[in-house]
Amino acid sequence: MVAAYSALSRSIQLTWVSGAMGEGDRKASEEAQEKPLHSPLPEHDIRLSFVNTPRKSYHKFFNVFCNPLLWFLQHYMWNSPYAPNIDSAALDAWENGYMPVNKAFADAVCVETKKQNGTPIVIVQDYHLYLVGGYLRQELPHVISQHFTQLPWPTSSYWQLLPSPMRKAIFESLCANDIVGLQTHRDMRNFLQCCETFLDRAEVNYSNQTVTFRGRRTLVKTYPSSVDVVELRRLAASRRVAEYEKRLEPYLGEKTIVRVDRVEPSKNIVRGFRAFEMLLKESPELIGKVKFLAFLVPSRTYIGQYQRYTEEVNQIVDSINAHYGTPKWQPIKVFYENNYAQAIAGMRLYDVLLVNAVIDGMNMVAKEGPTVNSRCGVLIISETAGAHEQLAKGAITVSPADILGTTNALRQALTMSTEDRKERADFLARTVEKEDVVFWLRRQLEDLCVLAKT
């Protein structure tokens, strides 16, 4: 997203309205009140505007409502007989965190748009800011606005875990935008069905992909997000990545399976390792020959569910290495750090890339891997990952809960013919290159410009 908007800023002036997340941002926000912040690159015309909200409000917004509640809901991560529990703390986070922070963002956008000439175009990103569109429409009735969500969009029955006033406010606000952008056709259908269920007197047209509510017609479009292919390939060819490739060589097997993930429950890391364990059990001839390199990035370590999941990942790795490993060979090697260049090096070297997420909005690893891989590697991907919609033809599809099916997919990938591997790898690389991050942004801007001219 940053790469796409940076490229766009070479042609037009952009204002980026961002939340002040830490003390450095807050200091920059205070300084910007006296002197506006601009891109340090002279060829880029980006003005940065910080939204500086009270620390307590931001904590409730980000750490209580957005991540532990909304993110879990949209990834179907709740064990619904036990969670979530919408109690006084959750309600307080909504009323004194999510709502006021969204209002602060809308106010900041209003200030910035009033400085511009012509019809303002506003693009709002992701689940943190669902209420901005509604607040913005109240102040700027003629603004052209779009909201894009990176996350999966659940069915209406799952949204009903949230209290009616919360979900009603979210859907009413989203339908105050001119366009609602989502990752996949599945997400689009779920959103339309939710509007039909939750919004009284809304007219939902599934053929035209529109919702008409309170006299406003909202387009619901799919814009599959993607990667910056040019920048990825530049990084993959860099000296730094080459150095990491050399460091990884001792850990490679005759065939190497790779995964790159944040350590969070939706990524399904434990089931992936269990499938590998079953592969070693059923095919003992692979012991000592096949390695599994896992590049795992710490994520939301302050949330209890994430802490427990990290422990489960470590336990299954230790168990497999203890049972099948020898003093000279360990089946799984984990790199637990946030090191993007090292992860790119790993993706260059895979024979099999495992992306078995429970559910993902898109999953950029599934696109990064085929873009940089140098071995005609095979992609295994969950049918519930958003990228599956574009990449299924060149990948092996698995059901995320099917451990035996994932084992069979690993075996198929490891024994696939050279011709089949190359044909699949070429298809994946072409598909990602054709529909890269610039293509993603251009489609959105074209739709917004059509609206601005009408």
N, C-alpha and C positions, 0 to 999 in steps of 0.2 A: 504494500500500500504506500509506504514512504517512497519507494523507488518510483512508483507510477506518478504520484503527485509531484515529486521532484522534477521528473521529466516534463510534466505539464507546465511547471512554473517557468520553464524557459520561454513559453509562448504568452502566458497571461499572468496577471498578478493574482496571487492567492493569499488568503489569510487563514492560518491554521489556528483554530481555537482548541487549546489543550488544557487538561486539568493539571494543576500544580500538585504533584504526588509526593514530593519530598522537600527537604529543606532547601536544596539547591534550586528547585523549581520555584519555591516561594520567594527566595531571594531575587531570582530573575524576574519574577512577577512584580515585585516591588520596584525594581530598577526600571522595568518597562513602563511604569506609570509616568516616569520622567522622560524616558527615551525609548521608542518602540524597538523591539528586537526584530532583526531581519536575518535572512540566511547568510551565513559566513561566505557562501560561494557567490561571487558577483554575477555569474550568469543565471542564477536562480532568483526569481522575484517572489519570495515567500515571507510574509510577515507573520510572526508568531505572537499570539495573544494568549496569556495564561488566565485561567479561571482559578482564583485563589479563594477557596472556601474554608470555613473554620475546620480545624483538625478533627474535632469531635464529629462534625457532620460528615466529613469525608470518610472517616473510619466507619461510621454506620453505613454509609453509601457503598463503599468498596468492599470492606471486610466482613460486613454482616449481611447485607442484602444482595449485592451483585454476585459475588463469588460463591459463598456457601449456599445461596438459595436459588437465584435465577440460573446460574451456570449449571448447577446440578439438575434443575428442572429441565432445562433445554437439552441436556444430554441423557435424559431418562435414567439418571443415576440414583434416584431416591428408592430406598426400600420402603415402598409406600405404606405397609402396615405399621411402620415405626417412625417414618420421617417423610416429609418435613413436619415439624410442629410449629405452626404459625401462632406464636405466643406474643406476650406483650413486648418482648425484645424485638421480634421480627416486625411487629406493627410500628414500634418506635423507630426502627431503622428505615422503614418505608416513609413515615411521616416526617421524620427529622433528619433523614439522610438522603434517601433516593429522590424524594420530591424536591427538596430545596436545592440539592446539587444540580438536578436537571434544570430547575428554574434559573439557577445561576449561569449555566451554560447557555440557555436560551437568551438571557439578558445580554450576555457577552456577545453572542452572535448578532443580536439586534443593534448593539452599539457599533459593531464593525460594519454591518451592512448599510447603515445610515451614512457611512463615510464614502460609500461607493456611488457611482453614477449608474443609471440604468436599472434593469430588473435584477435583483440579487438572486444568485443560485447558491443554495446551501445543501451540502451533503453531510449527513449525520451517520456516524459509524457505531454499530454494535449495540449489545444488550445493556450497556451501562446507561444509555441515553434514550430510552424508549419514549419518555415524556417530553422531550425537547420539541418535537414537531407540533404538539398541541399548544404548548406555551408560545412557540414562535408564531403560529398562525393567528393567535389572539392579538399579537403586537404588530405583525406584518402580514395583513390579509393577502397581499399580492405576491408574497415571496414564492419562488419556485424551490421546493424542497424534496429531498429524497432521503430515505433512511435505509441503510444497508446493514444486514445482520450476518455476521460470519458464522454464527452457531446453527445447528440443526433447529428446525421448527417442529415442536411436538404436536401431536393430535390434541383436539379439544378436551378429550377426557383426561389427558395428563395435565393440561393447563388448569383443569378444575381443582387441582390440589391447592392452587392459590385462592384466597378469598375473592369473592365476586367483585368487590370494589377495586381491588388491585388489578385484576386482569381486565376489567372493564376500562379502567383508566389507561392501561397500556394499549389496548386495541383501539380505543377512541383516538388516542394521541397519534398512533401510527397511521390511522386513516385520515388524519389531518394533513399528511404529506401528499404530494402529487404522485410520488412513486415509492413503493416499498420493494426493495431489492433483497432477494434471497439466493442461496447457493444452488439449489437443485429444484427440479420439478416436483419432487416429493415434498420439499419444504413449501413450495408455492401452493400445492393442493391443500396441505395442512393449514396454511395461513388462511386461505379462502374459506375453508370449512369452519375454522375458528371464528372468523368474522360473521359467518352465517349463524353460528350458535350463540355468540355472546353479544352481538350488537343489534338491538331492537330496530326494526324497520330498515336494516341494511339490505341493499339489493346486490347480491353477489352473482356475477356472471362468470361461470367457469370457462366458457369458450373464449371470451374476450380478456379474461384474467383481470377483472376489475371489481372494485367494491365501491358502490355509491352510498354515501352515508352523510346525512345532514346537508344534502345538496352538493357535496363534493365528490368527484369521481377520482378514485385512486387506482393507478395501474400497479399490478403486482407482477414483477418481472424476475426472471432468473439471470444472475450474473455470476457464473462460477469463478471464484477468485483463483489467482494463479501466481506464478513466480516470474521474477525478472531473469529471463533466459540468458540475455547478454551478460548481465552482471554475474550470474551463477557460473557461467563458463569461464569468465575472466578469473573469478576466484579459484575455480577448480584447476586452472592452468598456472596459478601463482606459485612462487617459490615456497611460500609458507605451507600450502597444502601439500606440495611435493615432499617437504620435510616430514610432515605427519604421515604420509604414505610410507616412507622409509621406516618410521618408528612402528608402524602397524604391521609391517611385513612378518616379524617373528610370531605374530598372533594369528596369522592366516592359516587355513587348512588347505587340503587339496581342493575342497570346495568350502566356501564361506557364506554363512547366512548373516545378514546384518539387520538390525532394527535401530531406528533413531526416534526417540519419543521423550516428551515430558513425562515424569513419573506421576501419573494421575490415573484414577480408576478407569476412566473412559478409554484409555489406550490399550487395555486388555493385555498387559504385559505378562501377567502370571499365566494366563491360558496359553499364550504363545510359547512360553518356556515349557509348560506341561506337554504341549504338542511335540516339541523338540525332544523331551524326555521319552515320550512314547516312540518316537522315531528311533532313538538309540536302542530302546528295548526291543523293538520289532526287527531292527536291521543292525545287528551287532557288528556287521562288517564295516559300518560307518564309523565305529569308535576308533579314535585316533586319526581320522581322516577329515571329518567335517567339524568346523568350528562355528561358533555363534558369537559374534561381536555385538554387544548392545551398548549404544551410546545414549545414556539416560540423563536427562536434564532435571535437576531439582525443581519442583513446582509447588507453589502455595504451601510451603512447609509449616506455616502457622495453623493450618486446618487439620483437625484431628484425623479425618478420613484419609487425608493424604499421607500423614505420618504412618498410619497403620498399613496403608497400601505399600509404602516404601519398605516397611518391615517384611511384608509378605513376599515382595520381590526378592529381597535379600535372602530370605529363608529358602525359597525354591531354587535360587541359583546355588547356594551353598549345598543344598541337598543333592542336586544333580552333579555338581563337581565332585562331591565326596563319594558318590556312588559309582560314577563312570570315569572319573579322572584318575590319572597316574601322576607320579612325581614329575614326569616329563611332558604331560599333556593334560590340559583342563578344557572340557568341552565348551564352557562359557567364559567369556571375558567381558566384564562390565567396566565401562568408563562413565563414572558418575560425576559429571561436571558440565558446566555450560561453556562448551568450546565448539563454536560453529565450524571453524576451519578443520578441526579434527573430525567432526561429523561428516563434512563434505569429503574428506579423504576416505573415510570409511565407506561412504556411498559410491565412491569411484571404484572401490575394490570388491563390491559384493557380487556373488554369483546368484544369490537369492535375497530379495528385500522383502521382509515381512511387515505388512501394515494391516494388522488384524483388529483395529479399533472396534469397540462395542458400537460406538456411533461417533461420527465427526461431521462438522459442518462441511469441511473440504478435506483436509489433511495434505499439507504442503509437502511432506516427506515423499508421498506417492508421486509427486511431480518433480521434486528436486532430484530424487534418485535416478530416474531414467534420463534426466537432462545431463547429469555429470558422469554417469557410470561408464567405465571403459572396458567392461567384460561381457557385454550383451547379457547383463543380468536379468533374471526373471522376477517380476513383481507379483507377490501374493497380496491380495487386498480384500478386505471385508466388503460385502455387498451393502453394508450400512455406512460406509465412509462416503462422504460426498463426492470424492474424486472417482469413485467407481462408475458413476454415470457417464463420464467421459472416457475412462481408461479400460473399461471391462474387456473390450475386444482384444487388448494386448496383454491382459493379465490373467492370473488364475484366481478365481473367485472363491471365497470361503464365507461360511456363516460364522459370526464371531464367537458363538458359544460352542461350536462343533469342534471339539479338540481332536477327535479321530479324523474328521474331514480336513483339518489344518495339517495334521500329520501326513495324510495322503497327499496334500498339496505340496508340502515340503519335499516329499519323496519324488513327486512328479517333476517339480522344478529342478531338483538335483540331477535327475536322470534324463532331462529333456535333450533332444538332439540339438546340435549346433545350429542347424538351419532354422528350426522352430524358435530357438532362443533369439536369433538375430532378427527374424521377421517380427517377433513380438516387441523386441527392444526398439527397432526402427519405428514401429507404429507409435509406441509410447512417446518417443522423442519428438516425432513429427507433430503429434497431437498437442503436446505441451508447448512446443515452439509456435504453432499456429495460433493457439489461444492462450497467450502469455498475459502478464500483468498489464501490458499496454493495451492489448485487446480488451481485457476486462474493464479498464477505465474508459476506453474510447466508446464502448457500447453504452455505458451509463451516460456519458456526456452527450452523445448523439441524441438519446431519448430526452434528456433535460433541455437541450437546445431546441428541439422540436416544440416542447411545451412553452419555452420562453418566447418563441415567435408567434404563438397562437393567442 
